């Protein structure tokens, strides 16, 4: 291996950023180690993009069925969501794609797939259980998880997050969605079309605040037309058990208090950087724990890169590129080191 390392490249995390990087580099001839402690595909495949879009398709069909008369189609009987069937269909789609990912990794002779939790020992060394792996370059792709906002009573009530909303066996009678970003909006429309009475609470003055205002306006109008209640400029301040469900209190111009059967948290993401010892090896994190990188995804430690949700997200969204932070300083690599 180059410079006495075990590998040319080590990818920590097999999500939908790390997985293709490992595959591409391995196909180009680089000896690569891919470390994953959970399932290949990360959030996107297992708990995000693929499963939500699959279930959203079921919700779309339910919505079209209710509108069938507009298209000259008569449907007798109530339109109801069978969550067991919907979830099973979602699981089948995800499992099929995931099996393909494992087959591709296992079939690549230049990839050593290592199952376990990786922790940095130095910028070029990662410990996985009782093994130490070294590489000339290390890519961090450990992703993010649902954040828990500071809400009084949050720990005292049962709430759903974006992961277990994909596994519910029944449709909630009423659902309060805390957060009006893209995750919250997806689940709000999905469960409304499945038959729940949905209210969205958004801290900022509009839904999808990182998009253009016109986009927010279109989404809010569509929600209202579908019967989804939208509370903007209304951060949730407290949750509490009530006789008939969970009471949700929000701080708006006129204080809002409603009682619902279920509550869903969709109030942002927390990076999976805790426990990696990144500060010990010279990797700078922002005040939320995201890895700071330059425009080439280099972190502030020699040979260390970060991609996917674990890196500071505001510099990867096309509508946010105008507000990028200046690149962090990082060692320049010699042209001959590039692959």
N, C-alpha and C positions, 0 to 999 in steps of 0.2 A: 504494500500500500504506500501511498505518497507520504513522504516525510515521517515514516515510521508509525503512522496511525493504523488502527484496525480497518478503517473504512475511509473512502473518499467523502461520503456523506452519511450523516445520521439524521433521520427525521423523527422528531418526538411528537407523536400523535398522527393517527391515520385517518383524519377527517378529509373532507372533500377539497381541501387545499394541499395537505400533506401527502395524501395518497397519490394524486397525479404527479406531484413533484418527484416523489420516490420512484414511481414507475418510469417517468420520462428520463430521469437521470440514470436509472438502471439500464434502460434500453440503449442509452448512449454509451454504455460501457463502464459507468461508475459503480464501484462496489458500495452498496447501500445497505444500511440497517434501518428498518422501520419498526418503531416501538409503539405499541398500543396496549393500554390496560383494559379497554372495554371492547367495543365493536368497531370494525372498520366502517368507514363512512361518516363517523362523527355525528354531530347534531343534524346536519343537512339530510343525511340519509335516514337516520334512525329516529330522530325526534323533531325534525324541522321541515325543510322544504318538501321532500318527497311525500312523507305521510300526510302533512297538512294539505297539500295540493290534491292528493288522492281522496281525502275526506271532503274537501271543498267541492270536488266533482260530484260526490253523492249529494251534497247540499244543493248544488246547482240543479241536479235532476229533480230533487224534491220541490224546489222553487218553480221550475218549469211545469211540473205536474200540477201544481196549484193554479198555474196560469193557463192551463190547457185550453180553456174555453176561448181565450184570446186567439188561439190558433185553430179553432174549429174542432177541437178534440174533446169528447165527453168522457170523463173519468168518474165512475161511481165510487162512493165511499171516501173515507178520510185518508189523507196523505200523511202517513206516519213514518218516522225514521226507526228502522230496526238497527239499533246500535251494535248488536252482536255481529250482524252481517257486515255492517259498514266497517267495523274495526277489523274483522277477519279479512276483508278484501284489502284493506290498507296493509295489514301484516303480510299478506301474500305478495303484494307489490314490493314492499321493502325487502322481504327475505330473498326474493328472486334477484334483485339488484345486488344485495349484499353478498349472496353466494357467488355472483360473478366477480365481485371485487376480491374475495378470498382466492378464487381460482386464478385470477390474473397475478396476484402477489405470489402465490405458492408456485406458479409456473414460471416465474422469472428467476433465472439462475443467479442473477446479480443482486437479488434482494434477500437479506436475512431478516425474516419476520420474527420479532421478539415480543412476546406477550408479557406485560408487566408494567409497573409504575416506575418511570424514570425520574431521577433527581440529579441535578448538575453537581459534579465534583470540581470541575474547572470548565473554562469555555470550550474545551475540546473533549471533555470526558463526561459521560453520563452513567450513573450507577442504576442498574435495574436488578432489584433484589440483591443477590450476592454476586452479580457480574458487573464489571466495568467495561464499557465500550468507548472507544475513542475514534474521532473522525476529524478530518481537516476542516470540514464545515458541518455545523449543526443547525438544523431548522426547527424552530419551535412552532408547533401547530396543536396546542393543547386546548384550544377553543374557549368557550364561555358557558355559563350556566345562568338560569333565571335569577335575577336580583331580588332581594327582599327589601322593600322600602321601609323607612322608619314610620310605621303606622301603629298607633296604640292598639293593643289587643290582638295584633297579628298572630302572635304565638299561642293565643288562647282559643282560636277557632280553626276549624278545618277549611283550608283553601286549596284550590287547584292551581298548578302551574302549567306551563306550556307543554310539559311532558305528559302528565297524567290526564290532561284534556284529550289526549289521543287514545285513551283506553277506557273512557267511561262506558258503563254498560246500560245507561239510560240517559235520556235527555232531561236536564234540569228544568223544573217548572219555571224558575226565574234565575237569571244569571247577571251578576254585576262584574264587569270586566274592568279591572284597574289598570289603566294604561291605554292610550290611543295611538300607539305606534303601529308599525306594520303587523306585529304579532297579535296585539290586542284587536286590531281591526279584522284580521283573518278569523280569529275565533269568534268575535262578535257576530259577524255575518254568518259563519258556519252554523253556530248553535241557534241563531235566530231562524235560519231556514230549516233547521231540524225541528223547530217548534218551541224553543224557549223564549220567554219574555226577557229581552236583553237590554241592559243599561250600560253604557260606556262612560267611565269617569276619566277625564284627561286633565292633567295638571296644567298644561299650557293652554293658550287661548284657541287652539285649533287642533284637529286631528292631524296625524302625520306631520309634525312640525318641522321635520327636516326636508320635507318636499316643498315644492312651490305652492304658494297659497291657493292657486287655482285648483290644484290637485286635491288639497284638503277640502275645498268647497264642494267639489264633485262627490267626494266620498261621503261627506256629511249629508248632502242632499239625498244621495242614494240610500243611506242608512235610514233617514227619516221617512223616506217613501216606503221602506220595508218594515217600518214599525219599530226600529231600534231607537231607543232614547239616547241622546248624546248630551253629556254634561261636560262642557269645556270650561277651562279656568276653574276647575273644581278638584283640587287635590284631596284624596281621601285621607282623613285624619284619624279615624278610629273604626274598629270593627268590634262587634260584641255579639255574644249569643243572645237570641231572642226566642220567645215562646214558639214562634212559627218560622224560625230560620235564623239568618244572620243580619244584624243591623249594620248598615254602612252609612257612616257620617262623612260628609265632604264639606270643605270650606270654600264656599262660592260667595258671590255678591249676596245672594239669599241662601243661607245655609241649607244644605240638602241632606235629608235622612230618609233612607228607604230600607225595607226588609226584603231579603231575597232568600231563595233556597240554597244558592251556591254562589261562591265568589271565585273569580279567576284572577291570578296575578300575571300581568304582562307589562311590568314596569321596568324594562331594561334588562341588561345582561351584566354579569360579573365575570371577569376573565379568570381562567383557571391557571393563575400564576402563583398562587399561594402554595408553599411547600416545595417549589422547584429550586429554591436557593438562588434565584436570579440576582438578587442584590449582592450576594457574596461573590459572584463572578464578574461583577461590573456591568450588568444589564440594567439600564435605566427604565423605570416604570413611571407612568403618569400617576396623578393623584387617585385614580380609580383602580390602579393595578395593571393597566394595559401596557404591553411592551412598546416602547417608543422606538421607531425606526426611521431611516431616511427613505428616499423615494425608491431605493433599490432593495428595500426590506431588510437592510442591515441594522442590527441592534448595536449597542455601544460597547459590546465585548468582541474581541477579535474572533472572526470566523463564525459568529452567531447571527442567525437571521430569524425573523418571525413573520408568519403569514397567517391568513385567516382571521377568525374572530378574536384571537388572543392579542393581536396587535391593535394599536390605537386606531379606532375605526373611522375617525372623521376624515382621514386622508385617503380613503378608498372609495368613498361615495361620490359619484360624478357631480352631484349637485352641491357637494361640500368642498370640492377641490379649490374653489376660490378662497376658502377660509383656512387653508392648510397652515399648520405650524411650520416654522423653518425646519429643515432637516436636522436631525441630531448629528453631531460629529461622529465619524467612525473612521477607522483606519482605511486608507485607500489600498486596494489590492493591485498587485502587479498584473499587467495584462497577461502574462504567461500563466497566471494562476487560474484564469477563467476557463470554464468548461463549456 
